[in-house]
Amino acid sequence: MSMPDQNIEIDCSIVIPVFCNELNIEPTFGKINDVVIKKNPHLKFEVIFVDDGSYDNSLTKLLELKQANSSLVKVIKLTRNFGQVSAIYAGYSRAKGKCIVNISADLQDSPELINEMLKYHYEEHFPIVICTRSDREESFARRTTSKLFYSVMRKLSFSNMPSGGFDFLLIENKVKSLLLSNMEANAFWQGQILWTGYAVKFIPYTRQKRELGESKWTFSKKMKYLIDGVLGYSFLPIRIMSILGLLISLSGFIYSIFIVIAKITGNVPFQGWAPLMIIVLLLSGFQMLMLGIIGEYLWRTLDEVRRRQAYVIENIYD
């Protein structure tokens, strides 16, 4: 592993997380090189690919790309799959640019938009420029789940969350430093970007259909990420539990008075095993649900206290 020239000043680092995306690596880099790097000869770029534990030929493709573009491309290999957010932060930690752009390696986000982001950053001095998805050329199921996901986030955690969400953006170096200093064990990355409070420029665009390969962003990963976002930035679940507890207690008190009156008057409507089981099952269900929510908060607290690294770098090809 050769040491980089520390005297070279980088204007923009482009961070690209890769997980089992061998078919898109060369087309993605080629497009970025043609429509961004060559179009901005006055800027110095570096392109950082982060192999997030791929089990296909992604690393081989990345090293071939690195060999052909040794002064431009850097490859970071993680020991295993830590997730997209951890891979992004691994790229941030090694990025030397005055600003950092991150983009997916599947060409669903048009690299041409990077030119607009650079313009808003360097000419209008926005510390954060976000390309937000106004529409998607994807299946009905993906559009629906995405809309539902970000609607929940807008309601519960971030009122300024774009309705289409985002993961294609530019941040300047001071924002990157803040994010790295506040890394969380179960980070909701988009929320951390908006949480900083810096001025944001939003650029709407249509997310394109994926042409090569299959997405590894599964429904279970989406659900886990949704829970991270809600529990990491909202106390609403705890407040709902408190309100439900109060309502159930009040209902129980009123119902107990009703039972006493019914017993005195000899007009008991239900007797025996069935009504008891209904009450027990309903209350037990509420209790288990509430314990589950508390458990999610406690687990995240434990994960935070452990201070484990969000990723482990096996090698840097620089």
TACORHU-V950976 format. One record per residue. N is the residue number from 1. SS is DSSP state (alpha for helix, beta for strand, coil for the rest). OMEGA is omega in whole degrees, 0 to 359 (none if undefined). BURIAL is b if it has 16 or more other ideal C-beta (glycine too) atoms within 10 Angstrom, else e. Layout:
n: <N,N>
ss: <SS,SS>
omega: <OMEGA,OMEGA>
burial: <BURIAL,BURIAL>
This chain:
n: <1,2,3,4,5,6,7,8,9,10,11,12,13,14,15,16,17,18,19,20,21,22,23,24,25,26,27,28,29,30,31,32,33,34,35,36,37,38,39,40,41,42,43,44,45,46,47,48,49,50,51,52,53,54,55,56,57,58,59,60,61,62,63,64,65,66,67,68,69,70,71,72,73,74,75,76,77,78,79,80,81,82,83,84,85,86,87,88,89,90,91,92,93,94,95,96,97,98,99,100,101,102,103,104,105,106,107,108,109,110,111,112,113,114,115,116,117,118,119,120,121,122,123,124,125,126,127,128,129,130,131,132,133,134,135,136,137,138,139,140,141,142,143,144,145,146,147,148,149,150,151,152,153,154,155,156,157,158,159,160,161,162,163,164,165,166,167,168,169,170,171,172,173,174,175,176,177,178,179,180,181,182,183,184,185,186,187,188,189,190,191,192,193,194,195,196,197,198,199,200,201,202,203,204,205,206,207,208,209,210,211,212,213,214,215,216,217,218,219,220,221,222,223,224,225,226,227,228,229,230,231,232,233,234,235,236,237,238,239,240,241,242,243,244,245,246,247,248,249,250,251,252,253,254,255,256,257,258,259,260,261,262,263,264,265,266,267,268,269,270,271,272,273,274,275,276,277,278,279,280,281,282,283,284,285,286,287,288,289,290,291,292,293,294,295,296,297,298,299,300,301,302,303,304,305,306,307,308,309,310,311,312,313,314,315,316,317,318>
ss: <coil,coil,coil,coil,coil,coil,coil,coil,coil,coil,coil,beta,beta,beta,beta,beta,beta,beta,coil,coil,coil,coil,coil,coil,alpha,alpha,alpha,alpha,alpha,alpha,alpha,alpha,alpha,alpha,alpha,alpha,alpha,coil,coil,coil,coil,coil,coil,coil,beta,beta,beta,beta,beta,beta,beta,coil,coil,coil,coil,coil,coil,alpha,alpha,alpha,alpha,alpha,alpha,alpha,alpha,alpha,alpha,alpha,coil,coil,coil,coil,beta,beta,beta,beta,beta,beta,coil,coil,coil,coil,coil,alpha,alpha,alpha,alpha,alpha,alpha,alpha,alpha,alpha,alpha,alpha,coil,coil,coil,coil,beta,beta,beta,beta,coil,coil,coil,coil,coil,coil,coil,coil,coil,coil,alpha,alpha,alpha,alpha,alpha,alpha,alpha,alpha,alpha,alpha,coil,coil,coil,coil,coil,beta,beta,beta,beta,beta,beta,beta,beta,beta,coil,coil,coil,alpha,alpha,alpha,alpha,alpha,alpha,alpha,alpha,alpha,alpha,alpha,alpha,alpha,alpha,alpha,alpha,alpha,coil,coil,coil,coil,coil,coil,coil,coil,coil,coil,coil,beta,beta,beta,beta,beta,alpha,alpha,alpha,alpha,alpha,alpha,alpha,alpha,alpha,coil,coil,coil,coil,coil,coil,coil,alpha,alpha,alpha,alpha,alpha,alpha,alpha,coil,coil,coil,coil,beta,beta,beta,beta,beta,beta,beta,beta,coil,coil,coil,coil,coil,coil,coil,coil,coil,coil,coil,alpha,alpha,alpha,alpha,alpha,alpha,alpha,alpha,alpha,alpha,alpha,alpha,alpha,alpha,alpha,coil,coil,alpha,alpha,alpha,alpha,alpha,alpha,alpha,alpha,alpha,alpha,alpha,alpha,alpha,alpha,alpha,alpha,alpha,alpha,alpha,alpha,alpha,alpha,alpha,alpha,alpha,alpha,alpha,alpha,alpha,alpha,coil,coil,coil,coil,coil,coil,coil,alpha,alpha,alpha,alpha,alpha,alpha,alpha,alpha,alpha,alpha,alpha,alpha,alpha,alpha,alpha,alpha,alpha,alpha,alpha,alpha,alpha,alpha,alpha,alpha,alpha,alpha,alpha,alpha,alpha,alpha,alpha,alpha,alpha,alpha,coil,coil,coil,coil,coil,coil,beta,beta,beta,beta,beta,coil>
omega: <182,180,180,175,185,184,180,180,182,178,184,172,177,184,184,175,183,173,179,185,187,184,187,187,181,177,180,180,180,180,179,181,184,190,180,187,180,180,181,183,180,180,177,184,162,180,184,174,178,179,186,177,181,178,174,182,182,182,178,178,180,180,175,178,178,180,181,183,191,183,186,189,172,179,175,179,175,184,180,179,179,181,185,183,178,178,178,180,175,176,178,185,180,181,182,185,173,172,183,173,170,185,179,183,184,179,172,175,187,179,179,181,178,178,177,179,179,179,180,180,186,182,182,169,172,178,178,175,186,170,184,186,176,178,181,172,184,183,179,181,180,178,182,181,179,179,178,181,185,173,177,180,178,183,191,190,187,181,180,176,177,185,179,181,180,166,181,189,173,172,176,191,182,176,177,180,178,180,181,180,181,181,180,182,179,190,167,194,179,178,179,177,182,181,184,178,178,179,184,171,180,176,179,177,178,178,187,177,177,183,185,176,180,179,175,180,188,180,180,178,178,180,179,180,176,179,177,182,181,185,181,186,181,174,184,178,178,180,177,177,180,181,178,178,179,181,180,178,179,179,178,179,180,181,178,177,179,180,179,180,180,180,181,182,180,183,180,186,182,179,171,192,188,181,178,181,179,180,182,182,179,181,178,178,177,181,179,177,180,177,178,178,177,179,178,178,181,180,179,176,178,180,180,181,181,179,175,178,180,180,175,180,178,181,174,179,188,none>
burial: <e,e,e,e,e,e,e,e,e,b,b,b,b,b,b,b,b,b,b,b,b,b,b,b,b,e,e,b,b,e,b,b,b,e,b,b,b,e,e,b,e,e,b,b,b,b,b,b,b,b,b,b,b,b,e,e,e,b,b,e,b,b,b,e,b,b,e,e,e,e,e,b,b,b,b,b,b,b,e,e,b,b,b,b,b,b,b,b,b,b,b,b,b,b,b,b,b,b,b,b,b,b,b,b,b,b,b,b,b,b,b,e,b,b,e,b,b,b,e,b,b,b,e,e,e,b,b,b,b,b,b,b,b,e,e,b,e,b,e,e,e,b,b,e,e,b,e,e,b,b,e,e,b,e,e,b,b,b,e,e,b,b,e,b,b,b,b,b,b,b,b,b,b,e,b,b,e,b,b,e,e,e,b,b,b,b,b,b,b,b,b,b,b,b,b,b,e,e,e,b,b,b,b,e,b,e,b,e,e,b,e,e,e,e,e,e,e,e,e,e,e,e,e,e,b,b,b,b,b,b,b,b,b,b,e,e,b,e,e,e,b,e,e,e,e,e,e,e,e,e,e,e,e,e,e,e,e,e,e,e,e,e,e,e,e,e,e,e,e,e,e,e,e,e,e,e,e,e,e,e,e,e,e,e,e,e,e,e,e,b,e,e,e,e,e,b,e,e,e,b,e,e,e,e,e,e,e,e,e,b,b,e,e,e,e,e,b,b>
